[in-house]
Each structure stands twice: as C-alpha cells, then as structure tokens.
C-alpha cells in the first residue's frame, strides 16, 4: 500500500510576511526551472510554482508538505526557521480553496488584481514544459481560470485598473504636481516595468520618460513599443541626477540602486517595485528622497478601492458554484481506484466461470456504473459505501487526490 498523498500549498504572501522576507524567498525564472527539474528527478508528478511581488508559492501533490518547504528554501536561499514563522502550509480542501481565491484576485494585496491569473497560467505552462503537471493540475487551473473570467465579467470586482503598476502611477498622480512636466526615469523592463511604463504614458501625458535597463536589447524593445528614450546602464547615475521621479522595477536578486548614486541637492521620489528590493536601505536616510515600496503603495491604493468590497459576496457566489463542480469531480476521482479494483475483482472472480465472459463483463461494467451513480447522487454516504466495498471484497486501493 502506498503512503497517502495529498494536494498541498506552501508559501509566503503579503498577508504573512513583510516585503523584505518575501524578497528572501522569491524565485526567478532560472531558480524555478531548476526547482522543477529537481522535483521531477525526485519523482514528483504535479507541481506548479508562482513567484510574484506579493507571494511565492509551491502547489502540488506530495506525501509530505515538508518536501515543498525544502524545495522553496533550498532554491530561494530563504531560511527554514524564517519560513516556519512567516510561511503557511495548506493541505487538501484548504489548499484547493486557497488556489481558487488566489487565482480570482480575492487574496491579492490590491483586491481584484487579476494579474495573478496570468501568473498562475505561466506557472502551469512552465510546469507543463517540464512534464510536471497531469490531469489533476490541469483540471484545477482550468476551473480557476473559469472562475476568474466569470468574476471579471459578471461583477465589478476588477473595475478600473488594479495592478501594482497602476498603483505606482496612481500614487504619482496624487502626490506630484504638474507630473507631465517632470523628468521620469524607469529602471527595469520586467513585466511590472513594462506595465508601469504603459500606465505612465497613458495617465501622465508625459513625454520625458527615460528607460534604463541592464539589457540594452530588452530596453530597445520596450522603447520601440512606447517611443521612449533609452540610456545605457552606465549612464544610470547621470540620469538619476536629472530625474524628479524614479521607478525601480528590476528583477535582480541584489541591490542595484546604491545610496551613493543619489544626488543630495534636489528632491527625488523613488518608487521601489522590485522583489526582492533592489534599493539600498540607506536611501531611506536621505532627507531629499521620498522612498515608497510595494506594501506602502498597495495600502494607499486600497483606501481608494473600498467600493470593491461590496462585490466580494457576488464573487464568492460564483467561486463557490465553480468549486462545487470541481470538488464533485475530485470526489469521483478519489473513488476511482476502489471502483477499478472492484471491477477487476469481479472480472477475475469465480462468477465468470458460470457463463459467457463477454456477457459477464457487461454485467460487471453496469454494476460498477450503478455504484458510481449512487456515489454521485449520495455524496454524504460515499466514504461509508467505499469502506464497505473495500471490506466486503478485500480491495487494495489508494484513495488520494
């Protein structure tokens, strides 16, 4: 008999860990690929990894969630002792409920932020490329996508822009006068950087935006789309000296903006959208600099999104409807091994000796079909029925997710 396996989620989010801790456990693309490769080598068959500015989570089917904790800490460099204080471990229905809420924007730092569903899709795609997802994860992700689409179209939970990139632009519009005349420097061309760039152009009407990135090629691609000025990484310090507003959205694991690079003779607003933070903490001590990080942005922006809360009950109704259908499928899948074992037991039994084998097989299939229908119509009696069948026919089967 195999050890019982379960669907688990382990991770850290804005609800459980501050920005600096989330940074310690964040995973870049290369780290995720290596983590998935290791999991595959170890025999895991279902694992999805997402790492965003608000959360890093591993979700999959394992014998023990400690396996996922070890992967997370080993490949991110985060300390196990810190995870045990700041992280969370969810199993079975609680884990699946969590995946639904996360994917539908109900667990986002900015409520209704639907960028997370795209990140979940990418996580699934990454795992599929490495053959680390099967039918269960595919069915789950498809159900979450269905929920997300319905909530987005049938409610106003996502009315208006809600992303972190918009939050930064929203802050600028509220706190900077004559923003269209200010010199804006965007450092980084990752997804958040690109989205921020688009929102800046759309909402500030500013044509003085300069883009700097470690990869000149990536910067040129983004600049070509938005018609921006691109400067080389070696010109970063001089560009900072000319800037009134700087947005840091790089994907580096270390500090890329040093305090020594900041001039002390003029005011500068810095919005740090990087996780982990790429901004030298000593910049906080500079009197001429206002430094705002992701958590502060989200809190400020959420104050303007209170009206969305009234749509949460409607979103939950949709979510519960889709979840009910998914969990019914889960229950049927859970009992499949026992039904299969019953079918095989009957087919191999002495009764088939009394008549035509083909005719007897049809009887067995009809019988197990009736059992499956009974389970579907009487879910509250399913566990009891399965236990009785296992006992009567001495069935050896695994009941798992």
C-alpha positions in Angstrom: 0.0 0.0 0.0 1.4 3.4 -1.0 1.6 6.2 1.5 -1.3 8.5 1.3 -0.6 11.6 -0.8 -2.3 15.0 -0.7 -2.6 18.3 -2.5 -0.5 20.9 -0.7 0.4 24.6 -1.0 3.4 26.1 0.8 4.4 29.7 0.6 4.6 33.2 1.9 2.5 36.2 0.9 1.8 39.8 1.8 -0.6 38.5 4.5 2.1 36.5 6.3 5.4 38.2 5.6 6.8 41.7 5.1 8.4 42.7 1.8 12.0 42.0 2.9 11.1 38.5 3.9 9.1 37.9 0.7 12.2 39.0 -1.1 14.4 36.4 0.6 12.0 33.6 -0.6 11.4 34.9 -4.1 12.3 32.7 -7.1 13.5 33.9 -10.5 12.9 32.1 -13.8 16.1 30.1 -13.6 15.6 29.1 -10.0 12.1 27.9 -10.8 13.3 25.8 -13.7 16.0 24.2 -11.5 13.4 23.6 -8.8 11.0 21.8 -11.2 13.9 19.8 -12.6 14.8 18.6 -9.1 11.2 17.7 -8.3 10.9 15.7 -11.4 14.1 13.9 -10.7 12.8 13.1 -7.2 9.6 11.5 -8.7 7.0 14.3 -8.2 4.4 14.4 -10.9 2.3 17.5 -10.1 4.0 20.8 -9.1 3.3 24.4 -10.0 5.5 27.4 -8.8 4.5 31.0 -8.8 6.7 33.9 -7.5 5.3 37.4 -7.7 5.8 40.7 -5.8 3.1 39.6 -3.4 3.7 35.9 -2.9 5.8 32.9 -3.6 4.0 29.5 -3.6 4.6 25.9 -4.5 1.5 23.9 -5.1 1.4 20.2 -5.9 0.8 16.6 -4.8 3.2 15.2 -2.3 3.4 12.7 0.6 4.6 15.3 3.0 4.5 19.1 2.6 8.0 19.3 4.1 9.2 18.3 0.6 7.9 21.5 -0.8 9.2 23.6 2.1 12.7 22.1 1.5 12.5 22.9 -2.3 11.4 26.5 -1.6 14.2 27.2 0.9 16.9 25.4 -1.0 16.3 27.2 -4.3 15.4 30.6 -2.9 18.0 30.7 -0.2 15.4 31.5 2.4 15.9 30.1 5.9 13.7 27.2 7.1 13.4 28.8 10.5 12.0 32.0 9.0 9.6 30.1 6.8 8.2 28.3 9.9 7.4 31.7 11.4 6.2 33.6 8.4 5.1 30.9 5.9 2.0 28.8 5.6 1.2 25.2 4.8 -2.2 24.2 3.4 -3.5 20.7 2.6 -6.3 19.0 0.7 -9.5 21.2 0.5 -7.9 24.1 2.3 -5.1 24.1 -0.2 -7.5 23.9 -3.2 -9.7 26.6 -1.8 -6.7 28.8 -1.5 -5.7 28.3 -5.1 -9.2 29.4 -6.2 -9.1 32.5 -4.1 -5.6 33.5 -5.2 -6.4 32.9 -8.9 -9.5 35.0 -8.7 -7.9 38.1 -7.1 -9.7 37.6 -3.8 -6.4 37.1 -1.9 -4.5 39.8 -3.7 -2.8 42.7 -1.9 -4.9 45.0 -4.1 -8.3 43.3 -4.0 -9.5 42.3 -7.5 -6.0 42.4 -9.0 -6.4 39.9 -11.9 -2.7 39.9 -13.0 -2.4 36.9 -10.7 -4.4 34.6 -13.1 -1.8 35.3 -15.8 1.0 34.4 -13.4 -0.8 31.2 -12.5 -1.2 30.4 -16.2 2.6 31.0 -16.7 3.4 28.8 -13.7 1.3 26.0 -15.2 2.9 26.5 -18.6 6.4 26.3 -17.1 5.5 23.1 -15.3 3.9 21.6 -18.4 7.1 22.2 -20.4 8.9 20.1 -17.8 6.1 17.5 -17.7 5.4 18.3 -14.1 1.6 18.6 -14.4 -1.0 16.0 -15.2 -4.8 15.7 -15.3 -5.4 17.0 -11.7 -3.5 20.3 -12.0 -4.9 20.9 -15.5 -8.5 20.4 -14.3 -7.8 22.7 -11.3 -6.2 25.5 -13.2 -8.9 25.4 -15.9 -11.6 25.7 -13.1 -9.7 28.6 -11.5 -9.5 30.3 -15.0 -13.2 29.8 -15.5 -14.0 31.4 -12.1 -11.7 34.3 -12.8 -13.3 35.0 -16.1 -16.8 34.9 -14.7 -15.9 37.1 -11.7 -14.3 39.6 -14.1 -17.3 39.8 -16.5 -20.2 39.3 -14.1 -19.0 41.6 -11.2 -17.3 44.9 -10.8 -14.6 43.5 -8.5 -12.0 44.4 -11.1 -13.5 47.7 -12.2 -10.7 50.1 -13.1 -7.0 49.4 -13.1 -5.9 47.4 -10.1 -2.3 46.3 -10.8 0.8 47.1 -8.8 2.0 49.1 -11.8 -1.2 51.2 -11.8 -0.8 51.7 -8.0 2.5 53.4 -8.6 1.1 55.7 -11.3 -1.9 56.4 -9.1 0.4 57.4 -6.3 2.4 59.7 -8.6 -0.8 61.4 -9.9 -2.0 62.1 -6.3 1.3 63.3 -4.9 3.2 65.0 -7.7 2.0 68.3 -9.1 2.4 69.0 -12.9 3.6 65.5 -13.4 3.5 65.9 -17.2 6.5 68.3 -16.9 8.6 66.1 -14.5 11.5 64.0 -15.6 10.7 60.4 -15.0 13.2 57.5 -15.0 12.1 53.9 -15.3 14.8 51.4 -14.3 14.0 47.9 -15.4 12.0 46.3 -18.2 10.4 43.3 -16.5 6.6 42.7 -16.6 6.0 45.3 -13.8 8.3 47.7 -15.5 6.6 47.3 -18.9 3.1 47.7 -17.4 4.2 50.7 -15.3 5.6 52.3 -18.5 2.3 51.8 -20.3 0.3 53.3 -17.4 2.7 56.2 -17.1 2.3 57.2 -20.7 -1.5 56.6 -20.6 -2.2 58.6 -17.4 0.5 61.2 -17.0 0.7 62.5 -20.7 4.5 62.8 -20.0 6.9 62.6 -23.0 10.0 62.9 -20.9 10.3 59.3 -19.7 13.8 57.7 -19.9 14.3 54.0 -19.7 17.4 52.3 -18.4 17.9 48.5 -18.3 20.8 46.2 -17.8 20.0 44.6 -21.1 20.1 47.2 -23.9 18.3 44.9 -26.2 15.3 44.5 -23.9 15.2 48.2 -23.3 15.1 48.9 -27.0 12.2 46.5 -27.5 10.1 48.3 -24.8 11.1 51.7 -26.0 10.1 50.9 -29.6 6.6 50.0 -28.4 6.2 53.2 -26.3 8.5 55.6 -28.1 10.8 56.3 -25.1 14.3 57.5 -24.7 16.8 54.6 -23.9 20.0 55.2 -22.0 22.8 52.7 -21.3 23.2 51.2 -17.8 26.5 53.1 -17.5 24.5 56.3 -17.7 22.2 55.4 -14.8 23.8 57.7 -12.2 23.8 60.8 -14.5 20.1 60.1 -15.4 19.2 59.9 -11.8 20.7 63.3 -11.3 18.3 64.7 -14.0 15.2 62.9 -12.6 12.4 64.1 -10.4 10.7 60.6 -10.2 12.4 57.2 -10.4 10.7 53.9 -10.6 12.8 50.8 -9.9 11.3 47.6 -11.4 14.3 45.4 -12.0 14.3 41.6 -11.5 17.7 41.4 -9.8 18.3 39.4 -6.6 20.6 42.0 -5.2 20.7 45.8 -4.7 21.1 47.7 -8.0 20.4 51.2 -6.7 23.1 52.4 -4.2 22.7 55.4 -1.9 26.0 56.7 -3.4 24.2 57.1 -6.8 21.6 59.6 -5.4 22.4 63.3 -5.6 21.7 65.2 -2.4 20.9 68.6 -3.9 17.4 68.1 -5.3 14.2 66.2 -4.3 13.6 62.8 -5.7 10.7 60.4 -5.5 11.6 56.7 -5.7 9.0 54.0 -6.1 10.5 50.6 -5.5 8.5 47.9 -7.2 11.2 45.2 -7.1 11.0 42.0 -5.1 13.4 41.4 -3.5 14.1 45.1 -3.0 16.8 46.4 -5.3 17.1 49.7 -3.4 19.8 50.4 -0.9 18.1 50.7 2.6 20.4 53.7 3.4 18.5 55.7 0.8 15.8 56.0 3.4 18.1 58.2 5.4 18.5 60.8 2.7 16.4 63.9 3.5 15.8 64.8 -0.1 14.4 61.4 -1.1 10.9 60.0 -0.6 11.1 56.2 -0.9 7.9 54.2 -1.4 7.8 50.4 -1.5 5.2 48.0 -2.8 3.4 47.4 0.5 3.0 51.1 1.1 1.7 51.6 -2.4 -0.8 48.8 -2.0 -2.1 50.1 1.3 -2.5 53.6 -0.1 -4.3 52.4 -3.2 -6.6 50.1 -1.3 -8.0 53.1 0.5 -9.4 54.2 -2.8 -10.8 50.8 -3.7 -13.1 50.3 -0.8 -16.1 50.3 -3.1 -15.0 47.0 -4.5 -15.6 45.2 -1.2 -19.4 45.2 -1.8 -18.8 42.9 -4.9 -16.9 40.3 -2.9 -20.1 38.3 -1.9 -21.1 38.2 -5.5 -17.6 37.0 -6.5 -17.8 34.3 -3.7 -21.1 33.0 -5.1 -19.5 32.5 -8.5 -16.4 30.9 -6.9 -18.5 28.5 -4.8 -20.5 27.4 -7.8 -17.4 26.5 -9.9 -15.7 25.0 -6.9 -18.7 22.7 -6.2 -18.4 21.3 -9.7 -14.7 20.8 -9.3 -14.9 19.2 -5.9 -17.5 16.8 -7.2 -15.0 15.7 -9.9 -12.3 15.4 -7.2 -14.6 13.1 -5.1 -15.3 10.9 -8.1 -11.6 10.8 -9.0 -10.8 9.8 -5.4 -13.1 6.8 -5.5 -11.9 5.7 -9.0 -9.2 3.4 -7.6 -11.7 1.5 -5.5 -14.2 1.2 -8.3 -11.4 0.0 -10.6 -10.3 -2.6 -8.0 -13.9 -3.8 -7.6 -14.3 -4.2 -11.3 -11.1 -6.2 -11.6 -12.0 -8.3 -8.6 -15.3 -9.2 -10.1 -13.9 -9.9 -13.6 -11.2 -12.2 -12.0 -13.8 -13.9 -9.8 -15.4 -17.3 -9.9 -18.7 -16.0 -11.3 -17.3 -15.6 -14.8 -16.8 -19.3 -15.0 -20.6 -19.8 -15.0 -21.3 -18.2 -18.3 -20.1 -16.2 -21.3 -17.1 -14.0 -20.4 -18.2 -11.1 -22.6 -21.7 -11.1 -21.2 -20.4 -11.3 -17.7 -18.0 -8.3 -18.4 -21.0 -6.2 -19.4 -22.8 -7.1 -16.2 -19.7 -6.0 -14.2 -19.5 -2.7 -16.0 -23.1 -2.0 -15.4 -22.8 -2.9 -11.8 -19.8 -0.6 -11.2 -21.6 2.1 -13.2 -24.5 1.9 -10.8 -22.2 2.2 -7.8 -20.6 5.3 -9.4 -24.1 6.8 -10.0 -25.0 6.1 -6.4 -21.9 7.9 -5.1 -22.7 10.9 -7.3 -26.3 11.0 -6.0 -25.4 10.3 -2.4 -22.1 12.1 -1.7 -22.7 12.1 2.1 -22.7 8.2 2.0 -19.7 7.9 -0.4 -17.0 7.3 2.2 -19.1 4.7 4.1 -20.0 2.9 0.8 -16.4 2.8 -0.3 -15.2 1.4 3.1 -17.9 -1.3 2.9 -16.9 -2.3 -0.6 -13.3 -2.5 0.4 -14.1 -4.6 3.4 -16.5 -7.0 1.6 -14.3 -7.6 -1.4 -11.0 -7.1 0.3 -9.9 -4.4 -2.1 -6.4 -3.0 -2.0 -6.6 0.6 -3.5 -5.2 4.0 -2.8 -7.6 6.8 -2.0 -5.8 10.1 -2.9 -6.5 13.4 -4.5 
